């Protein structure tokens, strides 16, 4: 996890063991003096290197998450939760005819394990209207409820596995399609849909449109970077979720899985889930 320094306490423990081994037979006061010296030296080392032994509250990093679909197969959500996963986005739908075959298993199972979950819709802007796809999404898992464990739905905007990256739409037509989906989803759920995308796809297919940044939380995909490049509009704000790798590993899931961070505290993640 970011910010953890697991080896420093081990080094100090090993050194302390060697000191105690060499002082067998020493008086109890001498042992106490040795231990006091060790503690003092440890404090000096940690201070000069800028490291601290954090309390559990201080050690908390950004909430950690995954996103999954039927490609991950059967998932042990209790193991996923025990592995430190705080949230998950789960594929629900695509276009207006496809529902992920594992959604009806994954979505309630994540909830039952205490993982804050949300549903996502893979957009097919060239096949039907934004309103039609938003309605299909809401009717097939993308709705929202204030239950402490449900995130607003996400709209996955990226190039298709094959075919034109922008689905044959002009930048103005793509903007209209996204607006149509957003407005329909907002009317049905009362929530702003989260937008998943990359900077390159968004800037190319929407013409670097800035119109959604003040409305939708950004879930940005940028793998192998120290910080994500944000699409136009969000560059002046920030990201909410960051998918930082597609080759993560989590107990309870066989094979690779997308890994994500939330840009805030656990309390802020819960506030996003509850719209508070």
Secondary structure by P-SEA (a helix, b strand, c coil): ccccccaaaaaaaaaaaaaaaaaccccaaaaaaaaaaaaaaaaaaaaaaccccccccccccccccccccccccccaaaaaaaacccbbbbbccccccccccaaaaaaaaaaaaccccbbbbbcccccccaaaaaaaaaacccccccccccccbbbbbcccccccccccccaaaaaaaaaaaaaaaaaaccccbbbbbcaaaaaaaacccccccccccccccccccccccccccccccccccccccccccccccccbbbbbbbcccaaaaaaaaacc
